[in-house]
Amino acid sequence: MRNRISNITDLQAEIARLKVQKKEQEQFLINQYQLLKHKVETPARIFNMVASNVPGVDMVKGIFSTIGSKNTSGKSDWLTKTLQLGLPLVLNKTLLRNAGWLKKGLVLLASETAAREVNQASVSSVIDKITAFIKPKKKKKKEKAEALAKEAAAAPPNHPPMITAEESVQDNMYGIPKDSETF
């Protein structure tokens, strides 16, 4: 609703009214945003509440949360966590199928402890050692490459002494090398 403004006091009153209206509308929008945010987060809250009561979900979350991360300070990497989760499942389905509960418990506890000791760095170092053992030795090729590099590095006997780019423009204020051709 627009009021007719005829003098300065009417203008100041209208400005004050508009400021109050602005604050009311901002508060309304903030309130609506909070309600919408609460409605959108409801499924995630319900899932987290259910997942907190299911055993083993935290380990699975840990596996997927560390797959892309490079931070391994004090925590095990994705390979270790996958082995800790998968090794008991594989052992139960294969080797310990007909075993008793005591034997299964002891073997699974030992396998989890062993999986804790395995990490990505140790597996990659073992693979590197195996590939280094399998690859043929290339000493002759290395020696030939080193000899060619030494020959290329040596300057021909009739060639003037080499200078660097910085030395060639040292006394020149325009940055043009000394031995460059100018026409």
PyMOL CGO cylinders between C-alpha atoms (Angstrom):
from pymol import cmd
from pymol.cgo import CYLINDER

trace = [
    CYLINDER, 0.00, 0.00, 0.00, 1.52, 3.28, -1.07, 0.3, 1, 1, 1, 1, 1, 1,
    CYLINDER, 1.52, 3.28, -1.07, 1.02, 6.40, 0.92, 0.3, 1, 1, 1, 1, 1, 1,
    CYLINDER, 1.02, 6.40, 0.92, 1.35, 9.82, -0.57, 0.3, 1, 1, 1, 1, 1, 1,
    CYLINDER, 1.35, 9.82, -0.57, 4.52, 11.45, 0.63, 0.3, 1, 1, 1, 1, 1, 1,
    CYLINDER, 4.52, 11.45, 0.63, 4.25, 15.21, 0.80, 0.3, 1, 1, 1, 1, 1, 1,
    CYLINDER, 4.25, 15.21, 0.80, 6.94, 16.24, 3.26, 0.3, 1, 1, 1, 1, 1, 1,
    CYLINDER, 6.94, 16.24, 3.26, 10.10, 15.01, 5.01, 0.3, 1, 1, 1, 1, 1, 1,
    CYLINDER, 10.10, 15.01, 5.01, 8.30, 13.54, 8.02, 0.3, 1, 1, 1, 1, 1, 1,
    CYLINDER, 8.30, 13.54, 8.02, 6.10, 11.41, 5.75, 0.3, 1, 1, 1, 1, 1, 1,
    CYLINDER, 6.10, 11.41, 5.75, 9.24, 10.21, 3.96, 0.3, 1, 1, 1, 1, 1, 1,
    CYLINDER, 9.24, 10.21, 3.96, 10.97, 9.29, 7.23, 0.3, 1, 1, 1, 1, 1, 1,
    CYLINDER, 10.97, 9.29, 7.23, 7.86, 7.48, 8.46, 0.3, 1, 1, 1, 1, 1, 1,
    CYLINDER, 7.86, 7.48, 8.46, 7.65, 5.50, 5.20, 0.3, 1, 1, 1, 1, 1, 1,
    CYLINDER, 7.65, 5.50, 5.20, 11.36, 4.58, 5.44, 0.3, 1, 1, 1, 1, 1, 1,
    CYLINDER, 11.36, 4.58, 5.44, 10.88, 3.37, 9.01, 0.3, 1, 1, 1, 1, 1, 1,
    CYLINDER, 10.88, 3.37, 9.01, 7.81, 1.33, 7.99, 0.3, 1, 1, 1, 1, 1, 1,
    CYLINDER, 7.81, 1.33, 7.99, 9.71, -0.27, 5.08, 0.3, 1, 1, 1, 1, 1, 1,
    CYLINDER, 9.71, -0.27, 5.08, 12.66, -1.18, 7.37, 0.3, 1, 1, 1, 1, 1, 1,
    CYLINDER, 12.66, -1.18, 7.37, 10.29, -2.91, 9.80, 0.3, 1, 1, 1, 1, 1, 1,
    CYLINDER, 10.29, -2.91, 9.80, 8.61, -4.74, 6.91, 0.3, 1, 1, 1, 1, 1, 1,
    CYLINDER, 8.61, -4.74, 6.91, 12.01, -5.79, 5.57, 0.3, 1, 1, 1, 1, 1, 1,
    CYLINDER, 12.01, -5.79, 5.57, 13.03, -7.26, 8.94, 0.3, 1, 1, 1, 1, 1, 1,
    CYLINDER, 13.03, -7.26, 8.94, 9.72, -9.14, 9.23, 0.3, 1, 1, 1, 1, 1, 1,
    CYLINDER, 9.72, -9.14, 9.23, 10.13, -10.62, 5.74, 0.3, 1, 1, 1, 1, 1, 1,
    CYLINDER, 10.13, -10.62, 5.74, 13.76, -11.62, 6.43, 0.3, 1, 1, 1, 1, 1, 1,
    CYLINDER, 13.76, -11.62, 6.43, 12.72, -13.35, 9.64, 0.3, 1, 1, 1, 1, 1, 1,
    CYLINDER, 12.72, -13.35, 9.64, 9.92, -15.17, 7.82, 0.3, 1, 1, 1, 1, 1, 1,
    CYLINDER, 9.92, -15.17, 7.82, 12.30, -16.37, 5.07, 0.3, 1, 1, 1, 1, 1, 1,
    CYLINDER, 12.30, -16.37, 5.07, 14.89, -17.52, 7.62, 0.3, 1, 1, 1, 1, 1, 1,
    CYLINDER, 14.89, -17.52, 7.62, 12.19, -19.47, 9.45, 0.3, 1, 1, 1, 1, 1, 1,
    CYLINDER, 12.19, -19.47, 9.45, 10.96, -21.08, 6.19, 0.3, 1, 1, 1, 1, 1, 1,
    CYLINDER, 10.96, -21.08, 6.19, 14.56, -21.98, 5.25, 0.3, 1, 1, 1, 1, 1, 1,
    CYLINDER, 14.56, -21.98, 5.25, 15.09, -23.70, 8.61, 0.3, 1, 1, 1, 1, 1, 1,
    CYLINDER, 15.09, -23.70, 8.61, 11.87, -25.70, 8.18, 0.3, 1, 1, 1, 1, 1, 1,
    CYLINDER, 11.87, -25.70, 8.18, 12.85, -26.79, 4.67, 0.3, 1, 1, 1, 1, 1, 1,
    CYLINDER, 12.85, -26.79, 4.67, 16.35, -27.74, 5.81, 0.3, 1, 1, 1, 1, 1, 1,
    CYLINDER, 16.35, -27.74, 5.81, 14.86, -29.81, 8.65, 0.3, 1, 1, 1, 1, 1, 1,
    CYLINDER, 14.86, -29.81, 8.65, 12.55, -31.63, 6.22, 0.3, 1, 1, 1, 1, 1, 1,
    CYLINDER, 12.55, -31.63, 6.22, 15.37, -32.37, 3.76, 0.3, 1, 1, 1, 1, 1, 1,
    CYLINDER, 15.37, -32.37, 3.76, 17.69, -33.71, 6.48, 0.3, 1, 1, 1, 1, 1, 1,
    CYLINDER, 17.69, -33.71, 6.48, 15.05, -36.06, 7.93, 0.3, 1, 1, 1, 1, 1, 1,
    CYLINDER, 15.05, -36.06, 7.93, 15.92, -39.09, 5.74, 0.3, 1, 1, 1, 1, 1, 1,
    CYLINDER, 15.92, -39.09, 5.74, 19.62, -38.75, 6.57, 0.3, 1, 1, 1, 1, 1, 1,
    CYLINDER, 19.62, -38.75, 6.57, 18.85, -38.50, 10.30, 0.3, 1, 1, 1, 1, 1, 1,
    CYLINDER, 18.85, -38.50, 10.30, 16.66, -41.60, 10.15, 0.3, 1, 1, 1, 1, 1, 1,
    CYLINDER, 16.66, -41.60, 10.15, 19.32, -43.53, 8.21, 0.3, 1, 1, 1, 1, 1, 1,
    CYLINDER, 19.32, -43.53, 8.21, 22.05, -42.53, 10.69, 0.3, 1, 1, 1, 1, 1, 1,
    CYLINDER, 22.05, -42.53, 10.69, 19.83, -43.49, 13.62, 0.3, 1, 1, 1, 1, 1, 1,
    CYLINDER, 19.83, -43.49, 13.62, 19.14, -46.94, 12.13, 0.3, 1, 1, 1, 1, 1, 1,
    CYLINDER, 19.14, -46.94, 12.13, 22.76, -47.41, 11.04, 0.3, 1, 1, 1, 1, 1, 1,
    CYLINDER, 22.76, -47.41, 11.04, 24.08, -46.61, 14.50, 0.3, 1, 1, 1, 1, 1, 1,
    CYLINDER, 24.08, -46.61, 14.50, 22.17, -49.60, 15.87, 0.3, 1, 1, 1, 1, 1, 1,
    CYLINDER, 22.17, -49.60, 15.87, 23.41, -52.07, 13.21, 0.3, 1, 1, 1, 1, 1, 1,
    CYLINDER, 23.41, -52.07, 13.21, 26.79, -53.63, 14.02, 0.3, 1, 1, 1, 1, 1, 1,
    CYLINDER, 26.79, -53.63, 14.02, 29.48, -53.36, 11.34, 0.3, 1, 1, 1, 1, 1, 1,
    CYLINDER, 29.48, -53.36, 11.34, 28.06, -50.30, 9.58, 0.3, 1, 1, 1, 1, 1, 1,
    CYLINDER, 28.06, -50.30, 9.58, 30.77, -48.06, 11.02, 0.3, 1, 1, 1, 1, 1, 1,
    CYLINDER, 30.77, -48.06, 11.02, 33.47, -50.28, 9.51, 0.3, 1, 1, 1, 1, 1, 1,
    CYLINDER, 33.47, -50.28, 9.51, 31.81, -50.14, 6.08, 0.3, 1, 1, 1, 1, 1, 1,
    CYLINDER, 31.81, -50.14, 6.08, 31.48, -46.34, 6.36, 0.3, 1, 1, 1, 1, 1, 1,
    CYLINDER, 31.48, -46.34, 6.36, 35.16, -46.17, 7.29, 0.3, 1, 1, 1, 1, 1, 1,
    CYLINDER, 35.16, -46.17, 7.29, 36.15, -48.19, 4.24, 0.3, 1, 1, 1, 1, 1, 1,
    CYLINDER, 36.15, -48.19, 4.24, 34.27, -45.96, 1.82, 0.3, 1, 1, 1, 1, 1, 1,
    CYLINDER, 34.27, -45.96, 1.82, 35.29, -42.72, 3.51, 0.3, 1, 1, 1, 1, 1, 1,
    CYLINDER, 35.29, -42.72, 3.51, 39.02, -43.45, 3.22, 0.3, 1, 1, 1, 1, 1, 1,
    CYLINDER, 39.02, -43.45, 3.22, 39.16, -44.84, -0.34, 0.3, 1, 1, 1, 1, 1, 1,
    CYLINDER, 39.16, -44.84, -0.34, 39.96, -41.49, -1.97, 0.3, 1, 1, 1, 1, 1, 1,
    CYLINDER, 39.96, -41.49, -1.97, 41.83, -39.87, 0.89, 0.3, 1, 1, 1, 1, 1, 1,
    CYLINDER, 41.83, -39.87, 0.89, 45.61, -39.66, 1.18, 0.3, 1, 1, 1, 1, 1, 1,
    CYLINDER, 45.61, -39.66, 1.18, 45.64, -39.13, 4.96, 0.3, 1, 1, 1, 1, 1, 1,
    CYLINDER, 45.64, -39.13, 4.96, 46.93, -42.25, 6.70, 0.3, 1, 1, 1, 1, 1, 1,
    CYLINDER, 46.93, -42.25, 6.70, 48.04, -40.70, 9.98, 0.3, 1, 1, 1, 1, 1, 1,
    CYLINDER, 48.04, -40.70, 9.98, 47.29, -43.33, 12.60, 0.3, 1, 1, 1, 1, 1, 1,
    CYLINDER, 47.29, -43.33, 12.60, 44.42, -44.86, 10.66, 0.3, 1, 1, 1, 1, 1, 1,
    CYLINDER, 44.42, -44.86, 10.66, 44.48, -47.92, 8.44, 0.3, 1, 1, 1, 1, 1, 1,
    CYLINDER, 44.48, -47.92, 8.44, 44.03, -47.53, 4.70, 0.3, 1, 1, 1, 1, 1, 1,
    CYLINDER, 44.03, -47.53, 4.70, 41.23, -48.90, 2.53, 0.3, 1, 1, 1, 1, 1, 1,
    CYLINDER, 41.23, -48.90, 2.53, 43.02, -52.17, 1.80, 0.3, 1, 1, 1, 1, 1, 1,
    CYLINDER, 43.02, -52.17, 1.80, 43.43, -52.98, 5.50, 0.3, 1, 1, 1, 1, 1, 1,
    CYLINDER, 43.43, -52.98, 5.50, 39.82, -52.17, 6.27, 0.3, 1, 1, 1, 1, 1, 1,
    CYLINDER, 39.82, -52.17, 6.27, 38.60, -54.23, 3.32, 0.3, 1, 1, 1, 1, 1, 1,
    CYLINDER, 38.60, -54.23, 3.32, 40.68, -57.20, 4.46, 0.3, 1, 1, 1, 1, 1, 1,
    CYLINDER, 40.68, -57.20, 4.46, 39.38, -56.85, 8.02, 0.3, 1, 1, 1, 1, 1, 1,
    CYLINDER, 39.38, -56.85, 8.02, 35.83, -56.96, 6.71, 0.3, 1, 1, 1, 1, 1, 1,
    CYLINDER, 35.83, -56.96, 6.71, 36.21, -59.49, 3.90, 0.3, 1, 1, 1, 1, 1, 1,
    CYLINDER, 36.21, -59.49, 3.90, 38.63, -62.04, 5.35, 0.3, 1, 1, 1, 1, 1, 1,
    CYLINDER, 38.63, -62.04, 5.35, 36.24, -63.32, 8.04, 0.3, 1, 1, 1, 1, 1, 1,
    CYLINDER, 36.24, -63.32, 8.04, 33.45, -63.63, 5.46, 0.3, 1, 1, 1, 1, 1, 1,
    CYLINDER, 33.45, -63.63, 5.46, 35.66, -65.60, 3.06, 0.3, 1, 1, 1, 1, 1, 1,
    CYLINDER, 35.66, -65.60, 3.06, 36.98, -67.86, 5.81, 0.3, 1, 1, 1, 1, 1, 1,
    CYLINDER, 36.98, -67.86, 5.81, 33.47, -68.59, 7.10, 0.3, 1, 1, 1, 1, 1, 1,
    CYLINDER, 33.47, -68.59, 7.10, 32.26, -69.58, 3.63, 0.3, 1, 1, 1, 1, 1, 1,
    CYLINDER, 32.26, -69.58, 3.63, 35.27, -71.72, 2.70, 0.3, 1, 1, 1, 1, 1, 1,
    CYLINDER, 35.27, -71.72, 2.70, 37.65, -73.12, 5.31, 0.3, 1, 1, 1, 1, 1, 1,
    CYLINDER, 37.65, -73.12, 5.31, 35.52, -72.81, 8.43, 0.3, 1, 1, 1, 1, 1, 1,
    CYLINDER, 35.52, -72.81, 8.43, 32.24, -74.04, 6.97, 0.3, 1, 1, 1, 1, 1, 1,
    CYLINDER, 32.24, -74.04, 6.97, 31.95, -77.10, 9.26, 0.3, 1, 1, 1, 1, 1, 1,
    CYLINDER, 31.95, -77.10, 9.26, 34.05, -75.84, 12.17, 0.3, 1, 1, 1, 1, 1, 1,
    CYLINDER, 34.05, -75.84, 12.17, 32.72, -75.24, 15.66, 0.3, 1, 1, 1, 1, 1, 1,
    CYLINDER, 32.72, -75.24, 15.66, 32.05, -71.83, 17.10, 0.3, 1, 1, 1, 1, 1, 1,
    CYLINDER, 32.05, -71.83, 17.10, 35.21, -71.83, 19.26, 0.3, 1, 1, 1, 1, 1, 1,
    CYLINDER, 35.21, -71.83, 19.26, 37.49, -72.68, 16.34, 0.3, 1, 1, 1, 1, 1, 1,
    CYLINDER, 37.49, -72.68, 16.34, 35.74, -70.11, 14.12, 0.3, 1, 1, 1, 1, 1, 1,
    CYLINDER, 35.74, -70.11, 14.12, 36.12, -67.42, 16.77, 0.3, 1, 1, 1, 1, 1, 1,
    CYLINDER, 36.12, -67.42, 16.77, 39.83, -68.07, 17.29, 0.3, 1, 1, 1, 1, 1, 1,
    CYLINDER, 39.83, -68.07, 17.29, 40.66, -68.23, 13.60, 0.3, 1, 1, 1, 1, 1, 1,
    CYLINDER, 40.66, -68.23, 13.60, 38.60, -65.13, 12.80, 0.3, 1, 1, 1, 1, 1, 1,
    CYLINDER, 38.60, -65.13, 12.80, 40.24, -63.19, 15.63, 0.3, 1, 1, 1, 1, 1, 1,
    CYLINDER, 40.24, -63.19, 15.63, 43.68, -64.21, 14.35, 0.3, 1, 1, 1, 1, 1, 1,
    CYLINDER, 43.68, -64.21, 14.35, 42.75, -63.31, 10.77, 0.3, 1, 1, 1, 1, 1, 1,
    CYLINDER, 42.75, -63.31, 10.77, 41.53, -59.87, 11.82, 0.3, 1, 1, 1, 1, 1, 1,
    CYLINDER, 41.53, -59.87, 11.82, 44.78, -59.26, 13.70, 0.3, 1, 1, 1, 1, 1, 1,
    CYLINDER, 44.78, -59.26, 13.70, 46.77, -60.40, 10.68, 0.3, 1, 1, 1, 1, 1, 1,
    CYLINDER, 46.77, -60.40, 10.68, 44.72, -58.15, 8.38, 0.3, 1, 1, 1, 1, 1, 1,
    CYLINDER, 44.72, -58.15, 8.38, 45.50, -55.19, 10.66, 0.3, 1, 1, 1, 1, 1, 1,
    CYLINDER, 45.50, -55.19, 10.66, 49.21, -55.71, 9.96, 0.3, 1, 1, 1, 1, 1, 1,
    CYLINDER, 49.21, -55.71, 9.96, 48.73, -55.65, 6.18, 0.3, 1, 1, 1, 1, 1, 1,
    CYLINDER, 48.73, -55.65, 6.18, 48.59, -52.23, 4.61, 0.3, 1, 1, 1, 1, 1, 1,
    CYLINDER, 48.59, -52.23, 4.61, 48.77, -50.83, 1.11, 0.3, 1, 1, 1, 1, 1, 1,
    CYLINDER, 48.77, -50.83, 1.11, 52.44, -49.86, 1.36, 0.3, 1, 1, 1, 1, 1, 1,
    CYLINDER, 52.44, -49.86, 1.36, 53.55, -53.35, 2.39, 0.3, 1, 1, 1, 1, 1, 1,
    CYLINDER, 53.55, -53.35, 2.39, 51.56, -54.99, -0.43, 0.3, 1, 1, 1, 1, 1, 1,
    CYLINDER, 51.56, -54.99, -0.43, 52.96, -52.60, -3.04, 0.3, 1, 1, 1, 1, 1, 1,
    CYLINDER, 52.96, -52.60, -3.04, 56.52, -53.11, -1.78, 0.3, 1, 1, 1, 1, 1, 1,
    CYLINDER, 56.52, -53.11, -1.78, 56.12, -56.90, -2.10, 0.3, 1, 1, 1, 1, 1, 1,
    CYLINDER, 56.12, -56.90, -2.10, 54.75, -56.51, -5.62, 0.3, 1, 1, 1, 1, 1, 1,
    CYLINDER, 54.75, -56.51, -5.62, 57.67, -54.21, -6.54, 0.3, 1, 1, 1, 1, 1, 1,
    CYLINDER, 57.67, -54.21, -6.54, 60.17, -56.78, -5.27, 0.3, 1, 1, 1, 1, 1, 1,
    CYLINDER, 60.17, -56.78, -5.27, 58.53, -59.55, -7.28, 0.3, 1, 1, 1, 1, 1, 1,
    CYLINDER, 58.53, -59.55, -7.28, 58.50, -57.49, -10.48, 0.3, 1, 1, 1, 1, 1, 1,
    CYLINDER, 58.50, -57.49, -10.48, 62.14, -56.47, -9.94, 0.3, 1, 1, 1, 1, 1, 1,
    CYLINDER, 62.14, -56.47, -9.94, 63.04, -60.16, -9.62, 0.3, 1, 1, 1, 1, 1, 1,
    CYLINDER, 63.04, -60.16, -9.62, 61.12, -61.13, -12.77, 0.3, 1, 1, 1, 1, 1, 1,
    CYLINDER, 61.12, -61.13, -12.77, 62.29, -58.28, -15.03, 0.3, 1, 1, 1, 1, 1, 1,
    CYLINDER, 62.29, -58.28, -15.03, 65.48, -58.95, -17.01, 0.3, 1, 1, 1, 1, 1, 1,
    CYLINDER, 65.48, -58.95, -17.01, 68.58, -56.96, -16.14, 0.3, 1, 1, 1, 1, 1, 1,
    CYLINDER, 68.58, -56.96, -16.14, 69.36, -54.09, -18.51, 0.3, 1, 1, 1, 1, 1, 1,
    CYLINDER, 69.36, -54.09, -18.51, 72.90, -53.19, -17.49, 0.3, 1, 1, 1, 1, 1, 1,
    CYLINDER, 72.90, -53.19, -17.49, 74.25, -53.09, -21.05, 0.3, 1, 1, 1, 1, 1, 1,
    CYLINDER, 74.25, -53.09, -21.05, 71.60, -50.68, -22.23, 0.3, 1, 1, 1, 1, 1, 1,
    CYLINDER, 71.60, -50.68, -22.23, 72.21, -48.41, -19.25, 0.3, 1, 1, 1, 1, 1, 1,
    CYLINDER, 72.21, -48.41, -19.25, 75.95, -48.35, -19.91, 0.3, 1, 1, 1, 1, 1, 1,
    CYLINDER, 75.95, -48.35, -19.91, 75.40, -47.47, -23.58, 0.3, 1, 1, 1, 1, 1, 1,
    CYLINDER, 75.40, -47.47, -23.58, 72.98, -44.68, -22.64, 0.3, 1, 1, 1, 1, 1, 1,
    CYLINDER, 72.98, -44.68, -22.64, 75.46, -43.24, -20.12, 0.3, 1, 1, 1, 1, 1, 1,
    CYLINDER, 75.46, -43.24, -20.12, 78.26, -43.29, -22.71, 0.3, 1, 1, 1, 1, 1, 1,
    CYLINDER, 78.26, -43.29, -22.71, 76.07, -41.48, -25.25, 0.3, 1, 1, 1, 1, 1, 1,
    CYLINDER, 76.07, -41.48, -25.25, 75.11, -38.90, -22.64, 0.3, 1, 1, 1, 1, 1, 1,
    CYLINDER, 75.11, -38.90, -22.64, 78.78, -38.25, -21.82, 0.3, 1, 1, 1, 1, 1, 1,
    CYLINDER, 78.78, -38.25, -21.82, 79.63, -37.80, -25.51, 0.3, 1, 1, 1, 1, 1, 1,
    CYLINDER, 79.63, -37.80, -25.51, 76.74, -35.40, -26.05, 0.3, 1, 1, 1, 1, 1, 1,
    CYLINDER, 76.74, -35.40, -26.05, 77.71, -33.39, -22.97, 0.3, 1, 1, 1, 1, 1, 1,
    CYLINDER, 77.71, -33.39, -22.97, 81.29, -32.91, -24.15, 0.3, 1, 1, 1, 1, 1, 1,
    CYLINDER, 81.29, -32.91, -24.15, 81.68, -29.88, -26.43, 0.3, 1, 1, 1, 1, 1, 1,
    CYLINDER, 81.68, -29.88, -26.43, 83.49, -30.31, -29.78, 0.3, 1, 1, 1, 1, 1, 1,
    CYLINDER, 83.49, -30.31, -29.78, 87.16, -29.20, -29.63, 0.3, 1, 1, 1, 1, 1, 1,
    CYLINDER, 87.16, -29.20, -29.63, 86.80, -26.31, -32.18, 0.3, 1, 1, 1, 1, 1, 1,
    CYLINDER, 86.80, -26.31, -32.18, 83.63, -24.90, -30.62, 0.3, 1, 1, 1, 1, 1, 1,
    CYLINDER, 83.63, -24.90, -30.62, 83.86, -21.56, -28.75, 0.3, 1, 1, 1, 1, 1, 1,
    CYLINDER, 83.86, -21.56, -28.75, 83.16, -21.68, -25.02, 0.3, 1, 1, 1, 1, 1, 1,
    CYLINDER, 83.16, -21.68, -25.02, 79.48, -22.06, -24.16, 0.3, 1, 1, 1, 1, 1, 1,
    CYLINDER, 79.48, -22.06, -24.16, 77.68, -19.25, -22.28, 0.3, 1, 1, 1, 1, 1, 1,
    CYLINDER, 77.68, -19.25, -22.28, 74.31, -19.30, -20.59, 0.3, 1, 1, 1, 1, 1, 1,
    CYLINDER, 74.31, -19.30, -20.59, 71.33, -17.18, -21.61, 0.3, 1, 1, 1, 1, 1, 1,
    CYLINDER, 71.33, -17.18, -21.61, 71.74, -15.00, -18.53, 0.3, 1, 1, 1, 1, 1, 1,
    CYLINDER, 71.74, -15.00, -18.53, 75.38, -14.28, -19.41, 0.3, 1, 1, 1, 1, 1, 1,
    CYLINDER, 75.38, -14.28, -19.41, 74.48, -13.37, -23.01, 0.3, 1, 1, 1, 1, 1, 1,
    CYLINDER, 74.48, -13.37, -23.01, 72.07, -10.58, -21.95, 0.3, 1, 1, 1, 1, 1, 1,
    CYLINDER, 72.07, -10.58, -21.95, 73.96, -9.43, -18.85, 0.3, 1, 1, 1, 1, 1, 1,
    CYLINDER, 73.96, -9.43, -18.85, 75.29, -6.08, -20.17, 0.3, 1, 1, 1, 1, 1, 1,
    CYLINDER, 75.29, -6.08, -20.17, 72.43, -5.38, -22.54, 0.3, 1, 1, 1, 1, 1, 1,
    CYLINDER, 72.43, -5.38, -22.54, 69.54, -3.25, -21.30, 0.3, 1, 1, 1, 1, 1, 1,
    CYLINDER, 69.54, -3.25, -21.30, 67.03, -4.58, -23.89, 0.3, 1, 1, 1, 1, 1, 1,
    CYLINDER, 67.03, -4.58, -23.89, 67.62, -8.29, -23.16, 0.3, 1, 1, 1, 1, 1, 1,
    CYLINDER, 67.62, -8.29, -23.16, 68.93, -9.08, -26.65, 0.3, 1, 1, 1, 1, 1, 1,
    CYLINDER, 68.93, -9.08, -26.65, 71.78, -11.62, -26.66, 0.3, 1, 1, 1, 1, 1, 1,
    CYLINDER, 71.78, -11.62, -26.66, 75.26, -10.36, -27.63, 0.3, 1, 1, 1, 1, 1, 1,
    CYLINDER, 75.26, -10.36, -27.63, 75.80, -12.73, -30.53, 0.3, 1, 1, 1, 1, 1, 1,
    CYLINDER, 75.80, -12.73, -30.53, 72.35, -12.33, -32.09, 0.3, 1, 1, 1, 1, 1, 1,
    CYLINDER, 72.35, -12.33, -32.09, 72.15, -11.01, -35.59, 0.3, 1, 1, 1, 1, 1, 1,
    CYLINDER, 72.15, -11.01, -35.59, 70.66, -7.56, -36.10, 0.3, 1, 1, 1, 1, 1, 1,
    CYLINDER, 70.66, -7.56, -36.10, 69.93, -6.07, -39.47, 0.3, 1, 1, 1, 1, 1, 1,
]
cmd.load_cgo(trace, "trace")
